[in-house]
Amino acid sequence: MEHTYQYSWIIPFITLPIPMVIGGGLLLFPTATKKFRRMLSFLSVFLLSIVMLFAINLLLQQINRHSIYQFVWSWTINNDFSLEFGFLIDPLTSIMLILITTVGMMVLIYSDNYMSHDKGYLRFFAYMSFFNSSMVGLVSSSNLIQIYFFWELVGMCSYLLIGFWFTRPVVGNACQKAFITNRVGDFGFLLGILGLYWITGSLEFRDLFEIVKNLIYNNKVDLLFVTLCSLLLFSGAVAKSAQFPLHIWLPDAMEGPTPISALIHAATMVAAGVFLVARLLPLFKVIPYIMNLIALIGLVTVLLGATLALAQKDIKKGLAYSTMSQLGYMILALGMGSTRSSLFHLITHAYSKALLFLGSGSIIHSMEAVVGYSPHKSQNMGLMGGLTKHVPITKISFLLGTLSLSGIPPFACFWSKDEILSDSWLYSPIFAIIACYTAGLTAFYMFRIYLLTFEGHLNIYFQNYSGKKSSSFYSISLWGKGRSKLIKKTNSFLTFLKINTNKRASFFLKKTYRADLNVRKSSSTFHISYLNNIFFPYPQEANNTMLVPMLVLASFTLFIGFIGSPFNQEEESLDILSKLLTPSLYFLDQNSKESTDCYQFLTNATFSVSIAFFGIFIASFLYKPVYSSLQNLDFLNLAVKKGFQKIIRDKMIYLIYNWSYNRGYIDALYAKSLTSGLRGLAEFTHFFDKQVIDRVINGLGFTSFFLGEGIKYLGGGRISSYLLFYLFSIFIFLFLTVSFYFKF
């Protein structure tokens, strides 16, 4: 055991040679390096698998002995100042290493095929390997300054990967937005580190927690200043984990490749904020009101993320807002002191959301074969529908992830989310009501994504693949039955010919359609053209390189939740989760979670599952084709007769839709108040500098020049004249001084 721990410090450096070799090779020998691209990608997967084996070994030792190991060496020593770097292994580090390496390896294998067509294939793997090294170093850091060092490296990798396709302007804007937003939180994080070091004189976790605790209990420190430093530390987690109000970067980050969304923006990097709060929880617990504020921020993020996901048309942005909401659940649980349930949800959500993002990547990959490379089409759920028979394995995997995130047993997220909801009732009934309401919204928007993507008809070309004419541009209407409106006709009549799998499309069509008002009030215009002698494309299932990682993650989604099942808590040998999710040696309370009564668990589970099924029912009612059969119900006919349906659709639903589709107007508010305000301030500063300061300085210069030119002509070179002028000036000065003195 000691032998393993002794060499565990090399774990962050195992995958580091890959970005060094690829970067150096592309700079010095680009042609030769590109010829070995498959070998280098295999090597990156192989090295990450070695890290995973190390992590599994450490995890097993944590389960068996539950010991803490810390290896530290001095980096800088100067008088009383000593900066140390080290490697900390505790249960939190072990579980995060498993999470990073397993999800990371699946994403790397998946990316081999997903990015195979891209010219930046090697650059992508270099960035990914460097990110994995940075993330492993972050979770194994033994002090705050080391965490900050890797924190910035992770942020830099995120910037590079979001902006991977930097030639597209929207991608450049997205990576800059993510970078600047995270700099706001990271600057506060750095200030908090410096403030705590000024108070305690230490950056090591053990010393930091003990010193702050003693200072507060003995009233030897300004509580307001300690609270401010803690808030600044928490601001780093707010930005990294996309919590309100620094959440605006996450949906725009979906402009990067889909494997990046699965690894960085669903499973690992955004979880770094939750990891930081868990690591610093002993500090937050001894400071009044900090825990309440953390819980409040988490609750606001939970509700906001769920409402903003309701009307997104881009499948990846819908999943991004879902990630934001689920991260809010984790922060909420940490604020309530439910560390076990928070980190349990971190694990289950990571595998489920990685599965969903990889599934969306498979869908996008298949849609690009139909519509070509166009993110606005291949990621638009309105252009999907009816994909079930074309991508059945992706559909099953995506459904498993959807059921898990919706909280349906026995899938992974059911166990963790149900635990958070149960703890929220003990903390605050108001918080519990909002959390339960959001759980229903989660089931609604997740099944909305699923139904819009896989059910109904495939309407990319206004015709499904069975040869039947489709009546709606969108696969399924957003708030009811879909209706397409023809707003412009060509000179020729529309002629539809049957299209079979092995037949050509032998017709020409050029029309313009407007999306139904049920989909968007201010709808966009789409131009679709059919050309002669072009084979009609079909979506196809991805190959095994992409499907195998999805199936592995699907198995995790099915079974990983059972490690936290309350039925295992009565047997000490099976209570693995309580051992693993004791996040740190430095936690104030080390007691395991008490066993849950079976009746209480079933009651809570029945309530949470009922909420989830209600959300699924509403989504099916609004989006599934069974809507037409439901119109025969008496209550619905009565509502139509009374005009209630029109009132609800025109007033309430449009209001909710516009709020959600426009991101709660928060981005617009920031654009007006911050972006426009800073731009206006810059323009005013530029104007003041050019028109006021420059003119004053130039005016003084010109005045000095002309005065000098004028005075030089007064001098004749005679000393007697100069003395006369000097005496005359002194006389005038003395006269004015004496007059002023006698006057007052």
N, C-alpha and C positions, 0 to 999 in steps of 0.2 A: 504493500500500500504506500509506504513512504517513498519507495523507489519510483512509483508512478507519479506521485505528487512532485517529486524532485525535478522531473523533467517535463512537467506540464506547462512550464512557462514558454515552451517553444510552440505551443498550439497556435497562437496568433500569427506566427511566422511561417507556418507550413505552406499556406497557399500564396504567400507573398512572391515567390520566384516567378509565378505565371505572369503577372502584369509587368514585372521587370524584363522578362525574356521577350514577351510580345512587344512591349514598348520599344525596347532597344532594337529588336529585329525589324520592326516597321520603320524605324528611323534609319538604320544602317543598311539592312538587306531586305527591303520591302518585298521584292519578287520572290526570293527564296523563302521568306517567312510565310507568305501567303500559300505556298505550295504545301506547307506542313500544318495548315490550319486545323485539319481534323485531328491530327496527333496532339496539337496543343490544347484543343478543346477537351479531348479525352484525358489529357494530363491534368487539366484543371478539375475535372470531375473526380479523377483518381485521388488527387491530393486532398480535396474536400472530403472524400470518403475516409481518408486516414484521420482527419480531424473528427469525423463522426465516430469512428471507432474509439478514439481517445475519450470523446464525450460520453459514449455509452459506458466505458470502463469507469469513468469518474462518477457517473450516475449510479451505477450498481454499488460502488463503494459508499456513496452517500446513503443509499437505501439500507445497506447492511450495517454501517457504523455511524452514520450521521455526524461526521466529524468535519471540522473546519481547518483548512490549510491556507497559509499566507506566506508567500515568498517575496521578500522585499530587498532591493539593493539601492544604495544611494547614488543619485545621479549628479547632484550639485550640493556642495557643502561650503558655506561661507559664514563664519562666525556662528551666530545663533540660528541661521537659516539653513535648512536642509530639505532638499527636494528629492523624494524617493519615488521610484517606480516599482511596481510589484504585481503579483498575480494572486488573486483571491479566489479560492474554491470553497463555495458553500452551496447549500441546496438551490438557491436562486440562480447562481452561476451555472450549475449543472443542468438545470432544466432549460435555461435559455440557450446553452450550447447545443443541447439536443434539438431544440426548436430551429435554431439557425441552420445547423448542418443538414438536418433531414429535409426541411423545406428547400434550402438552398441547393441541395443535390438534385432534388426532383425538378427544380426550375432550370438548372443547368442542362440536364438531360433533355428536357422539353425544348429548351432554346436552341439546341443543336439543329433541330428541324425547322423551328419557327423562324430562325434568323438565317437559315442556310442560303437564302436568295440575296441577302443583304451584303453590300460591299464592305460594310463595317463589321463583319462577322468577328474578326479577331479583336478589334477594338472593343466590341461588346463583351467578350469573355475576359478581356483584361480589366475592364471596369468592374465586372461582376466579381472576379477573384479578389480585386483590391477592396471591394465593399465587404466581402465575406471576412477578409482579414481584419478590417477596421471594426466590424460588428463584433467579432469574437474578442478583439482587444477591449472593446467598450464594456462588455458584460463581465469580463474577468478583471477589470481594473480594481485596484485596492485603495485608491484615493480620488478626491474630487478633481484635482488638476489633471490626472491621467484620464479620467472619464471625459473631461472637457477636450483633451487632445484628440481622442478617438471620436468624440462627438462631432468635432469639426471635420474630421476625415470622412465620416459617414455622410455629413451634409454635403461635402464636396462631391462624393461619389453620386449622391442623389441628384445634384445639379448636372453632372456629366451624363447620367443615364436618362434623366427626363429630357435633356436637350440632345439626345443621341441623334435624332434626325433634325439637326440644327438648320438645314437649308430651308425648312418651312418656317415662315415668320411666326405662326401661332405657337410652334414648339419653342422658339427662342423666347417668346413672351412668357410661356408657361414656366420654363426653367428659371428665368429671371424672377418671376413672381414667387416661386418656391424659395429661391435663394434669399431674396430680400425679406420675405415674411419670417423665415427661420432665423435670419440675422437679428431681427427684433428680439425674439425670445432668447437667442444665444448671447446677445449683449447683456440682457438681464441676468442670465445664468452666470456669466463671467463676473458681473458686479456682485452677485450673491456669494460666489466663491471667495472673492477678495474681502468682502465684508466679514464673512465668518472666519477667515484666516486672521484678520485684524483683531477679532474678539478672542479667538481661541489659541492662535499661534500654531495651529496644526491643520492638515488637510486629510489625515488618515481617518477613516470612518469611526473606528473604535474610540480614538481620543476625542474626535469632534463631538460625538454624541454624549460622551460622559462629561466633558467640560461644559458644554452648553446646558446640560441638565443640572449640574451642580451650580452654575452661575445663576440660572433662573430660580432654582429653589432657595438659594441664599441671598437673592435680590442684589447681586453684585454686577448686574448688567442692565442696560436700558432695554426694557422689553420691547419697546416700539422699534428700536433699531434691529433687534434680532428678528422680529416679525417681518420687517421690511426685507431683510436678507433672505429669509425663508421664502417670501413671495417672489423674490427675484430668481431664486433657484427653481421654484415651481414654474416660472414663466418659460424656462427652457423646455420643460415637459409639455407645456401648453402648445408651444409652436411645433415641436417634433411630433406630438401625437394628435395634431389637428383639432385641438379643443377650442371652443369659442373663447375669444373673438379672433384667434389666429388660425382659423380653419380654412381660410379661403384658398390656400395653395393646393390643397389635396385634389379636388376635382380637376383642376387644370393640369396637374401632374400626370393625368391619364393620357396625355399626348405622347408620352414615351411608349416604348414597346411593351406589349402586354406582359411578358415575363417579368419585366421590372415592376409592373403594378402588382403582380402576384407576390414577388419576393420582398420588395422594399416597402410598398405602400399598402400592404395587407398583413404581412406576417412578421416582419423583422424591424425595419427602421422605425415605423410608426409605433411599434411596441417599445421602442427605447424610452419614450417618455413615461410609459407605465412602469417600466423597469426602474427608471430613475426615482420616481415617486415611491416605489416599493423599497428601494435601497435606502432612501432618506426618511422613511416613515418614522423611525424612532426620534428623529429631530422634530418632525412636524407634530408628533403626538404631545410633546411637552410644551408646545407654544399654543396659547389659547386662540381660538377662532380659526386657525389655519385649516384644521380638518373640516370644519363646517364650510369654509370657502371652497376647498377642494371638492367636497361633495356637491356643492351648488354648481360649480363650473361643470362637473360631470353630468349633472342632471340637465342643465341647459343644453349641453352638447348632445345628450341622448335624444331629447325631443327635437332639437333643431335639425340634426342629421336625418332623423326619420322623416320629418315633414319635407325636407328638401329633396329627398329621394323619391317622392311620390310621383312626380311628373317628368322625370328626366327621360329623354329619348335616347341618349347615348348609353349603351349598356354598361360601359366601363365607368362612366360618371355616376350612374345609379348605384353601382357596387361601391364606388368611392364614398358616397354619402352614407351608405350602409356601414362601411368601415368606420367612418367618423362617429356614427351613432353607437356602434359596439365598443369603440374605444372610450366613449363617454360612460358606458356601463362599467368598464374597468376602473376608471377614475372615480366614479360614484362609489363603487364598492370600497376602494382604498380610503376615500374620505369618510366612509362610515366605519372604518376600522376592520372591514371584512377582507383581510389580505388573502386568505385562502380562496375565497370565491372569485376575487378579482384575478388572481394569477391562474386559477383554473379556467376562467373564461378566456384569458389570454391564450392559453394552450389550445383549447377547443376551437376558438374563433380563428386562430392562425391556420390550422389545417383546413377548416371549412372554407374560409375566404380564399385561401390559396387555390383550393379546388375550383371555386367559382370563377376566379380570374383566369385560371388555365382553361376552364371550360369556355369562358367568353373568348379567349384567344383562339381556341379551336373553331368557334363559330365565326369569328372575324376572318380566320384563315380560309374557311370554306366559302364565306361570302365574297372575299376578294377574287375568287375564281369566277364569280358571277358578275360582279359590278366593276371589277378592276380595283386597282389600288386607290381607294378613296375613303378616308376615315369617316367622312360625313355620310357615306352610304353603307360601308361595311360594318359600322358600329351603331347604326341607327336602327333601333328596334322596330320602328314603324315600317321599315323595309324588309323585315324578317317575317316570321310566322310560317307555320307549316314545315318546319325543319325536322320534325320527328322522324320521318321515314328516310331522310337523307343523312342524318348524323345521329343514329340511335344510341351509340355508346356515349357520346358527348351529352345527349339528352338525359340518359340515366344518371351519369355522374353529376350533371348540373342539378338534377332533381334531388339527389341525395344532399348536396350542399345547401340547396334551398330549404329542404325539410329541416336540416340541422339548424340553420340560422333562424328559421321560424320558430324553433323551440318545440319540435315534435319528437316525442320519444320513439325509439331509444337512441336517437342520434346525439352527437357529441354536445352541441350547444344547449340542448335541453337541460342537461344536468347542471351545467355551470350557470346558465341564465336563471333557472329556477332557484338556485341557491342565492343569487343576488336579489331576486324579487322577494324571497322569504326574509332575508336580512333587512331589506328596505322597510318592511312592515314594522320591524322592531326599532328601526331608527326614527322614521317619521311617516305617518299615514299619508301626508301630502306627497312626499317623495315617492312612496310606494304606488300611489294612484297614478302619478305621471309615468313612473317606470313601467307599470302594467299596461297603461294605455299605449306607450311606445312599443311594447312587445306586440300588441295587436297591429300597430302600424308596420312593424317589421315583417310580420307574416303577410300583410297586404302588399307592400311594395315588392317583396321578394317573389311572390307568386304573380304579381303583375309582370315582372321581368320574365319569369318563366313562361307565362301564357303568351305574352306578346312575341316571344322568341320562337317557341316550339309549336304552339297550337294554331288553329285557324288555317289560313291560306298564305302561301308565299306570294307576295304581291310586288316584287321588284319591278316587274314589267306589266303590272295590272292584270296578270293572268297566272293562275296557279299551274303546277306541273301535271295536274290530272287532265288538263285541257279545258277546264271549265272557266268561264269568264268570271272574273272577280269584280265585285261591285264597289270595292273600297280601295282607295290608295293605301290606307293604313290597314295592316292585317286585321286588327280588331280596334274598334273605336275606343277612345279613352274613357268616355263616360256613358257608353251605350252602343246602340247600333251605328255602324259607320256608313257614311254616305259621301261619295265623291261628287264634286260639282265640276262640270265641264265649263270652263270660262273662256276658251278660245278654240275655234275650229279651223282646220285647214280646208283648202279647196276640195280636197278629195275626201270621199267617205271612208269611215273606219271599216276596215275589213280584217276580221280575225280568222286565221287559219289554224287548224289543229296542229299542235306541236307534240310529237312523240319523242321518245328518248333518242332514237337513231335517225331522226329526220331533221332536215334543215328548216330554218325559218325563212320562208319565201314571201315575206310581205314587208312593206315599208310603212312605218307609222311615225308621225311626229305630232304630238299634242302637248298641251299644257294643262295641268291639273292643279287645283288648289285643294289643300288639305281641308277636311271638314271642320266646321266651327267647334265640333266636339273635341277636336284635337288641339287646335290653337286658334285663338281669336284673330291675331294678326299673322295669318299663315304665309308661308313662303311659296314660291312658284317653282315647279320642277319641270324640266324638259327631258323627255325620254325619247330616244330614237331607236328604230329597228332598221338594220341594214340587210340587204340581200346577201346571200352566199356566206352567211356567218352562222356557225353552229350555235344553237341555243345552249347556254351553259347550265350546269346543274351543280348545286353544292355537293361536296363529297366529304366523307369522314376523313379525319386526319390519319396519318400513318402511325405505326406502333411506337415510334420514338416520342410522339406527343401523347398517345393514349395510355401508355404504361405508367408515366408519372401521375396522370389523372386517376387511374385505377388504384394506385398505391395511396394517394391522398384520400380517395374515397373510402378505402379500408380504414384509414385513420379516423375519418369522419364517422364511420360506423361504430368503432370499438374504443376509441380513446376516452370517451366520456365515462366508461365503466370504471376507470381507475378512481373516479371521485364519487361513485355511487354510494349513497348513504347506507346501503345494505352491506357494504364492506367495512363499515367503521366499527363494527362490534368485534371483529377479529383483528388482533394486533398485527398478525403477520400479513394481512391483506390491506392494512391501512397505509398504502404506499403514498397516497396523495398528501396526507397529513405530514408525512416525513419530508416529502419533496417541497411542499409549498410553505414550509417555514422559511421565509425568504432569507433570513440572515441570522447570524449569531447575535447580532446587536439589537434584535427586536426586544421590546420591553416585555412582551408576553410570549412565552415559548410554548404555551399549552396547545395541545391539539384541539381541533374542533370537536365539540361534544357530539356523541352519537344522536342521530335524529330518530324520533319516534316514528314508527311505520305509518300510523294513522295520520300524524301531522304531515308527513311527506306526501302521502296520497292526497290529502286535502289540498295542500299547496300545488301539487302537480296537476290535479284536476282543474283547479282554477286557472293556472297559467296556460295549460293546453286548451282549455275552452276559449280563452282570449285569442290564442293563435288560430284555432279553427274558425273563429268568427271573422278574423282578418282574411283567412283563406277563402271563406264563403263570399265575403264582399268582393274580393278580387275576382273570383270565378263568376259572380253575378254580373260584374261590369265588363269583363274581358273575354270570357269564354263564349263560344257560339251558342250555348244553351240559353242565352238571353232571350231568344225569340220564343222558346217554349215557356219561359217564365212570364211572358206578357199575358198569358191566358189566366193568370191568377186574379182573383176578384179584387184584392186590395190594390194591385197595380192598375187595373182598369179604372178603379175608383179614383186613384191618384191622378191618372191621365185626364179623367173627366173633370175633376176639380181644378186642374191646372197646377197641382202641386209639383209635378215633375218638372214643368217648365220653370217654375220659380226656383226650385232647387238647382236645376242645371244652369240657369242664366245668372243667378246671384251667387249662391254659396260655392258651387263647384268651380265656376270661373275664378272666383276670388282665391280659392285654395290652389287651383292650378297655376294661376299667374304668380302667386307667392312662391310656390315650389319651383316652377320653371325658371323664374328670374332669381333663384338662389336667395330668396328672402330679402331681396334688394340690398343685401349687405355689401356685395361687391360694388354696386352703384353708389352706395353711401360712402364707401372708402374712396371710390374714384372721384366723387364730388368734393369730399371734405379733405382728403389727404393728397391724392394725386393732383387734382386741380388746384387745391390750396397751395401745395408746395410749388407747383409750376407757376402759379400767380405770384407767390413770394419770390421765386427766382427771377421772374420777369421784372418785378418791381425793383429788386436789388440790382439787376442789370441796368435798368433805366436810371436809378439813383446814382449808380457808379459812373455811368457814361455822361449823364446830363447834369449832375450836381457836383460830384466830387471831382471828376475830370475837368469840368469847366472852371471850378474854383481854383484848382491847382494851375491849370493853363492860364487862367486870368491873372493869377499872381505872377506867373512867369512873364507874361506879356507886359504887365504893369511895371515890373522891375526892369524889363528891357527898355521900355520907352522912357521911364524915369532916368535910367542911366544914360540913355542917348541924349535926353534933354539937358541933364546936369553937366555933361561933358563940354557942352558949348558955353556954359557959364564961366568955366575956368579959363583965365587968360594967362596963367603962369606967373602972375605977380603976387608975391607973398604979402605985400601991404594990403592988397584987396582982400585976400583971404582972412587976414587979421581983422580988418574992418567988419567983414560979414560975421565973423565969429563973435566979436564984441557986441555987435548989434543984436545977434540972436540971444546972447546972455542977458542983455538989457531987457529985451522983450519978455524973456522967461521970468526974470526977477520982478518985473512990473506986474505980470499976471499973478504971480504967487503972492505978492504983498497985497494986491487988490482983493484977492480971494480971502486972505487971512483977516483983513479988517472988515470985510463984509460979514463974516460969520463970527 
